Amino acid sequence: MNQTYDVLIVGGGPAGVAAAYLCHKSGLSYLLIESGKGVFQGIANTYPEGKNVYPSKPKEAPEPFLVEELRPPDKPVAVEKYIQYVQHFVQHENLNVQVETQFEDIKDARDHLVVQTSRGTVKARKVALAFGSSIPKELSVYGDAKMVAKTVEDPKKYVGVRALVIGGGNSAADVIISILKAKREANDNQPVYWAHISEKFDVNKETAQRLGEEILLGGNIRLLPGAIPRIGEVDDEGVDRLIIRTSEVRQPDGIEIYSSMNFPMKNVIACIGSQGPLPIFDKIGVQTIACAEGVCQVAKEGDRLILLTAEFESTRRGVYVIGGAISPSYMRISGGSIQEQRHPNLIYTAINDAAHVVEAVRKKLAK
Ligand SMILES: Cc1cc2nc3c(=O)[nH]c(=O)nc-3n(C[C@H](O)[C@H](O)[C@H](O)COP(=O)(O)OP(=O)(O)OC[C@H]3O[C@@H](n4cnc5c(N)ncnc54)[C@H](O)[C@@H]3O)c2cc1C
């Protein structure tokens, strides 16, 4: 293992990019890891095409945007343009970004933290978690299914192979439509299998229409309702494969008869929705507090909120959490008391959190 960074930043959205830029400017060594293909992948995945981006700022917020360079323009631009601008900015500033790298866990070492990622471990004195509010769910199977994609960057990748798409909603249907279209344009008749754990698929009318159109144009799609992903394993040739059970009959004598299919994981896309960051907070052992009746204004009774200092440091020393990951509210420890703090999920809040954390880290590391 090589260098120990001052800061490891997880997530290349507005919060992460702002943190990286400010570390860069203040002479802190840093690395930003992003699970997607490029910075702002979260925004690219969640905004509808052509959506305008607004430099919204909560009315009561006293501060201006603390990183003017990343502020969306006053005259709103389409999201594609804003993303393009930020990508150029990251390149121009030569920020230290490693894409297609997923955060997995944090371990303590004597005087630093060891962050486990999908590409190995990274050592850092401080960690800023900026992974946003919507984390794609992992397939839970016996064995490992990390190689399964969660979205499709390039549908042409699935031309010439039998692809498996898992999930019963609109995002799975959208992925299927894009793959069917790529196959149609390449005259490839290999099927796309569409598996869903329940017997019923659930897509909206507009998506169903687009899907129907692709099928009428020759799209080869095989439905697998009630199919359950079971096992991730490596075959004799070293290929990671996913076994999915497609039917199951339990006999009175206790014997189970089932059939299953087996796909190379690189041909599988799991669109099984997203979840908030709580499971990650639990995994890395940062403390959260459940809202008691009448205590919280934003969160509901029973919601668990992360506990942070005024400088966004969690109960795990050296681990900071910023941006959408702590929205719409968190519990702030200050002056010996704990209070719910509103935290609107906006580019403004994400960028300004980053500025406060980098400033705090700079002081702590005396840079
Ligand atoms: C449809 C829509 C429209 C919006 N419009 C506006 C607007 O006009 N103006 C405004 O101010 N706000 C808007 N918002 C909100 C704004 O986009 C968010 O507040 C902002 O993106 C939060 O920034 P972030 O950096 O915290 O998280 P994100 O932007 O979500 O970035 C997190 C990044 O972390 C990456 N990541 C996730 N998990 C991991 C992992 N395990 N390892 C490594 N990387 C990981 C993701 O790929 C992502 O790129 C909108 C939101 C939506 C959904």
The ligand as a Gaussian input file, in Angstrom:
#p B3LYP/6-31G(d) Opt

LIG

0 1
 C      -34.560000      15.303000     -10.305000
 C      -33.771000      16.179000      -9.383000
 C      -33.635000      17.517000      -9.647000
 C      -32.895000      18.360000      -8.804000
 N      -32.751000      19.671000      -9.127000
 C      -31.979000      20.478000      -8.340000
 C      -31.750000      21.857000      -8.672000
 O      -32.244000      22.359000      -9.699000
 N      -30.985000      22.616000      -7.835000
 C      -30.429000      22.101000      -6.683000
 O      -29.740000      22.827000      -5.961000
 N      -30.604000      20.786000      -6.351000
 C      -31.356000      19.969000      -7.141000
 N      -31.512000      18.643000      -6.815000
 C      -30.812000      18.119000      -5.630000
 C      -29.298000      17.974000      -5.881000
 O      -29.066000      17.268000      -7.087000
 C      -28.647000      17.241000      -4.711000
 O      -28.868000      17.998000      -3.557000
 C      -27.140000      17.075000      -4.910000
 O      -26.870000      16.316000      -6.067000
 C      -26.508000      16.391000      -3.697000
 O      -25.140000      16.324000      -3.927000
 P      -24.221000      15.202000      -3.256000
 O      -22.842000      15.470000      -3.736000
 O      -24.451000      15.164000      -1.811000
 O      -24.798000      13.811000      -3.809000
 P      -24.943000      13.232000      -5.291000
 O      -25.117000      14.307000      -6.289000
 O      -25.981000      12.188000      -5.170000
 O      -23.531000      12.557000      -5.548000
 C      -23.116000      11.391000      -4.897000
 C      -22.114000      10.650000      -5.787000
 O      -21.590000       9.556000      -5.043000
 C      -21.492000       8.425000      -5.868000
 N      -21.575000       7.239000      -5.007000
 C      -22.670000       6.704000      -4.405000
 N      -22.332000       5.629000      -3.676000
 C      -20.992000       5.491000      -3.822000
 C      -20.055000       4.535000      -3.318000
 N      -20.429000       3.525000      -2.504000
 N      -18.762000       4.654000      -3.682000
 C      -18.343000       5.683000      -4.503000
 N      -19.196000       6.595000      -4.999000
 C      -20.500000       6.504000      -4.654000
 C      -22.683000       8.560000      -6.821000
 O      -22.442000       7.864000      -8.036000
 C      -22.763000      10.075000      -7.033000
 O      -22.048000      10.511000      -8.178000
 C      -32.269000      17.814000      -7.638000
 C      -32.394000      16.449000      -7.367000
 C      -33.128000      15.630000      -8.223000
 C      -33.263000      14.164000      -7.926000

